[in-house]
Amino acid sequence: MAAPADPSLLSAELEADDGEDEALRRLLLQVTQDDEEPSPPTGPSRAVTPQPGFCVKTRAGGAKVFINVCHSGEVPAPPPLSPPGLRRLLLRDPPGAFRIPMSLGEPHAELDRGGQGCTAYDVVVNSEFFRTLQADPLYREFFLTVAMEGLSEKYGLELELTDLLFAGQG
């Protein structure tokens, strides 16, 4: 049979637990207070009602994801980029400092055609730039790569960049 525990050791163990409990309580209070404080805006923003564009179906971790590409004249246009300039840009690794202004919307639940649940993201670009995306597959592919990387970074996704399916072009 085991010898009884030394009461002084048990007392020290309980005191250590009390210290841990207090530290955890302080941490929980700090996290709760941080959640209650509104985060400052990350930049200028305004409400925009976009026009419908096209939808891209992809996957993230095996789950179906839709990216609704919309457009609005309220979103700034990217700097002009000629087709030869785009090809040069694509040859760089990484593509460099070219920026496409866009709004990456919050994830929201949708149903696919079969009634199955999925996640959708709305991405809004400038209307003139959107017309370029419709007319030129190279620009569209470049844009989708940039948009999907942006969504991946913003929401911690692993979006598949292959086998993209398009719907509603026009």
C-alpha positions as CSV (number, residue, x, y, z in Angstrom):
1,M,0.0,0.0,0.0
2,A,1.3,3.5,-0.9
3,A,2.5,5.8,1.8
4,P,0.1,8.8,2.5
5,A,1.0,12.0,0.8
6,D,2.9,14.7,2.7
7,P,0.3,17.4,3.5
8,S,2.7,20.2,2.9
9,L,3.1,19.0,-0.7
10,L,-0.6,18.9,-1.2
11,S,-0.9,22.4,0.2
12,A,1.8,23.7,-2.2
13,E,0.0,22.0,-5.1
14,L,-3.3,23.7,-4.2
15,E,-1.7,27.1,-3.9
16,A,-0.1,26.7,-7.4
17,D,-3.5,25.8,-8.8
18,D,-4.9,28.9,-7.3
19,G,-2.2,31.0,-8.9
20,E,-2.9,29.4,-12.3
21,D,-6.7,29.9,-11.8
22,E,-6.1,33.6,-11.1
23,A,-3.8,33.9,-14.2
24,L,-6.4,32.2,-16.4
25,R,-9.1,34.5,-15.0
26,R,-7.1,37.6,-15.8
27,L,-6.4,36.3,-19.3
28,L,-10.1,35.6,-19.9
29,L,-11.0,39.1,-18.7
30,Q,-8.4,40.6,-21.0
31,V,-9.7,38.7,-24.0
32,T,-13.3,39.5,-23.2
33,Q,-12.4,43.2,-22.9
34,D,-10.5,43.1,-26.2
35,D,-13.5,41.6,-27.9
36,E,-15.8,44.4,-26.6
37,E,-13.6,47.2,-27.9
38,P,-14.5,48.0,-31.5
39,S,-11.6,47.6,-33.9
40,P,-10.6,50.7,-35.7
41,P,-11.4,50.8,-39.4
42,T,-8.5,49.7,-41.6
43,G,-9.0,52.3,-44.2
44,P,-11.7,54.4,-45.9
45,S,-14.9,52.5,-46.5
46,R,-18.4,53.1,-47.8
47,A,-21.4,51.1,-48.6
48,V,-21.7,50.0,-52.3
49,T,-24.5,48.2,-54.1
50,P,-22.6,46.1,-56.7
51,Q,-23.9,44.9,-60.0
52,P,-23.9,41.1,-60.6
53,G,-21.1,39.6,-62.6
54,F,-20.0,36.0,-62.7
55,C,-19.6,33.2,-60.2
56,V,-16.6,30.9,-59.8
57,K,-16.9,27.5,-58.1
58,T,-13.8,26.2,-56.3
59,R,-13.1,24.2,-53.2
60,A,-11.4,24.7,-49.8
61,G,-10.5,21.6,-47.9
62,G,-12.9,19.6,-50.0
63,A,-15.9,21.9,-49.3
64,K,-17.6,23.7,-52.2
65,V,-16.9,27.5,-52.3
66,F,-18.4,30.1,-54.6
67,I,-16.8,33.4,-55.4
68,N,-19.3,35.9,-56.7
69,V,-17.4,38.5,-58.8
70,C,-19.5,41.7,-58.9
71,H,-18.7,45.2,-60.0
72,S,-19.3,48.8,-59.2
73,G,-18.2,52.2,-60.5
74,E,-17.6,53.2,-56.8
75,V,-14.6,50.9,-56.6
76,P,-11.4,52.5,-57.9
77,A,-9.9,51.2,-61.1
78,P,-6.5,49.5,-61.0
79,P,-3.7,51.3,-62.9
80,P,-3.7,50.7,-66.6
81,L,-2.0,47.5,-67.7
82,S,-1.5,46.6,-71.3
83,P,-1.5,42.9,-72.4
84,P,2.3,42.9,-72.9
85,G,2.7,44.6,-69.5
86,L,0.5,41.9,-67.9
87,R,2.6,39.1,-69.5
88,R,5.8,40.7,-68.2
89,L,4.2,41.0,-64.8
90,L,3.2,37.3,-64.8
91,L,6.8,36.3,-65.6
92,R,8.0,37.9,-62.3
93,D,8.0,35.7,-59.2
94,P,6.1,37.1,-57.2
95,P,4.1,39.3,-59.6
96,G,5.2,42.4,-57.8
97,A,3.6,45.6,-56.7
98,F,0.6,45.7,-59.1
99,R,-2.5,46.2,-57.0
100,I,-6.1,45.6,-58.0
101,P,-8.5,47.5,-55.8
102,M,-11.3,45.2,-54.7
103,S,-13.7,44.5,-51.8
104,L,-13.4,41.0,-50.3
105,G,-16.7,40.3,-48.6
106,E,-17.3,38.2,-45.5
107,P,-18.1,34.5,-45.9
108,H,-21.8,33.7,-46.0
109,A,-23.8,30.5,-46.3
110,E,-25.5,29.7,-49.6
111,L,-27.2,26.7,-51.2
112,D,-25.9,25.2,-54.4
113,R,-28.2,24.1,-57.2
114,G,-28.7,20.7,-55.5
115,G,-29.8,22.4,-52.2
116,Q,-26.5,21.5,-50.5
117,G,-24.9,24.1,-48.1
118,C,-21.8,25.9,-49.2
119,T,-19.8,29.0,-48.5
120,A,-19.8,32.1,-50.8
121,Y,-17.7,35.2,-50.9
122,D,-18.5,38.4,-52.8
123,V,-15.6,40.2,-54.5
124,V,-16.3,43.6,-56.0
125,V,-14.1,45.3,-58.6
126,N,-14.4,48.4,-60.7
127,S,-17.0,48.2,-63.5
128,E,-14.6,49.2,-66.3
129,F,-12.0,46.6,-65.0
130,F,-14.8,44.0,-64.9
131,R,-15.4,44.5,-68.6
132,T,-11.7,43.8,-69.2
133,L,-12.1,40.6,-67.2
134,Q,-15.0,39.5,-69.3
135,A,-13.2,40.2,-72.6
136,D,-9.8,38.7,-71.8
137,P,-9.2,35.3,-70.2
138,L,-5.6,36.2,-69.3
139,Y,-6.7,39.2,-67.2
140,R,-9.5,37.1,-65.7
141,E,-7.1,34.4,-64.7
142,F,-4.7,36.9,-63.2
143,F,-7.5,38.6,-61.3
144,L,-8.9,35.4,-59.9
145,T,-5.4,34.3,-58.7
146,V,-5.0,37.7,-56.9
147,A,-8.6,37.6,-55.5
148,M,-8.3,34.0,-54.3
149,E,-4.9,34.7,-52.6
150,G,-6.5,37.7,-50.9
151,L,-9.4,35.6,-49.6
152,S,-7.0,32.9,-48.5
153,E,-4.9,35.4,-46.6
154,K,-7.9,37.3,-45.1
155,Y,-9.8,34.2,-44.0
156,G,-7.1,31.6,-43.6
157,L,-8.4,29.4,-46.5
158,E,-6.7,27.0,-48.7
159,L,-8.6,27.7,-52.0
160,E,-7.9,25.4,-54.9
161,L,-6.6,27.4,-57.9
162,T,-7.2,24.6,-60.4
163,D,-10.4,23.3,-62.0
164,L,-12.3,26.5,-61.6
165,L,-15.8,26.4,-63.0
166,F,-17.5,29.7,-64.2
167,A,-21.2,30.5,-64.3
168,G,-23.2,33.6,-65.3
169,Q,-20.5,35.2,-67.5
170,G,-22.0,38.4,-68.8
